[in-house]
Structures are given as C-alpha cells and as structure tokens.
Amino acid sequence: MPAPESMPGRLLRFLALRPGYPWKKALLILAPLLLLMLTAGLALSFWGDTVRLWHENIRQSYPKLTAVLQFCSDVLPSTVFALYIPLLLRAMAKHKTEEKHFVLRFTLGALFFAMLLNQGLKALFGMPRPGFPMPPQPFLFEHSYTSFPSGHTISIVTSTLPIALWTRFRQSPALAALLIALVGYSRIWLGRHHPVDVLAGMLVGLAASRWIFTPRNE
C-alpha cells in the first residue's frame, strides 16, 4: 500500500498548473478587445494625449454611450466575481470536489493576480494616467501615477475567462468576449487608461486564467 501523501505534497499538487488549457478558445474570447486596442493604438497612439484627446472629444457627442460604458466599468467586474459564490455553494451542497477546487483556485488567483501583482506593478512602474505628465513616478502611491497596467482589465479577464472556459453553456465564450471588451474599452473611452495599459492587463489576466484553469471531468 503506498504511503499517504504529505500535506506539502498535496499543497504543491494543488498549486501546480493543470494540463489541457484551451489556448485557442481563450485567445478567441480575448480577440475583440485585442482588436480594439490594436486599432486604437495604431490609428491614434498606444500611449499619450492623442488617444485621450480623441476620446475626450467624441465622449461629448455620445453622453448615453459614455453612461453605459461608465456603468460597465463600475459594475461588471464585481458582478462577475460574485458569480463564484453560488458556484461554490452548489459545489459544497453537491460535494463536487473539482468545482470546489476551481473556485478555490480562482480565489487564490484573483487575490494574487488581480490584487497583489496588479498593485505591485502599478507601484513599480508608476506610469502617469492620461492627462498627467511624464516622467514616471515609481512608488509614489498616487492614483494619477498608477496607470500601468489596467486593474479593471485584469479583474474582468481574471474573473470572466476562467468561468467561460469552465461552464458548458454555448453562449459563454461570446458573452465573456463581450463583457471583457466592454470593460477593457471603457477604460480608454473614459480617459482612465492608455491602450498599452489595457493590453498589459489582458496579459496579466490571461496568466491568471491559465493558473486558475481546472480540467472538468464531470
């Protein structure tokens, strides 16, 4: 009879990357926001006042659209995070080990990537938000110099992409792509970030999703 696995061994096995990540599906979900950022960056600029001033001018012509995108920016990330609560309750009620592991990995991934790593990168780079002057101010810990990366983009990708890859609803990838694109682009439209900030947020969120990923065998 094999010896029981030690607690450190079980912990390391839980924390390890799981095989079989659906890269193609994940990248397709991120594709709309990626195309928006590349279009904005190539047509205007990836950084600086050009993209900010263009969106500032057009915002004045579309106040209702601005209100919708403000709502998306303020509400959608936390709303998607909240979806994991009923998922955990169902997993506990039905004793679904895989589902409990998925929610736990999401919680740890969100804590590390969307909070600790996000804030660490913001402090480290100290990049100015749109409308504020260079040079960067690392470790200044002022909101106006925490542009890179976009925390909202990290949050929406970290929360939405894993659950879209986990669920078996056919509409999940399309809905996830829409939510991610709305939140990511809202940060440019509202003048809170540069396109490069959103692109970096996508990468961090994708890394979080890769670690959170739990194969579903049920």
Helices and strands as residue ranges (DSSP letters): H 7-15, H 23-43, H 49-59, H 63-82, H 84-94, H 97-109, I 110-117, H 118-125, G 143-145, H 151-166, H 172-189, H 195-212
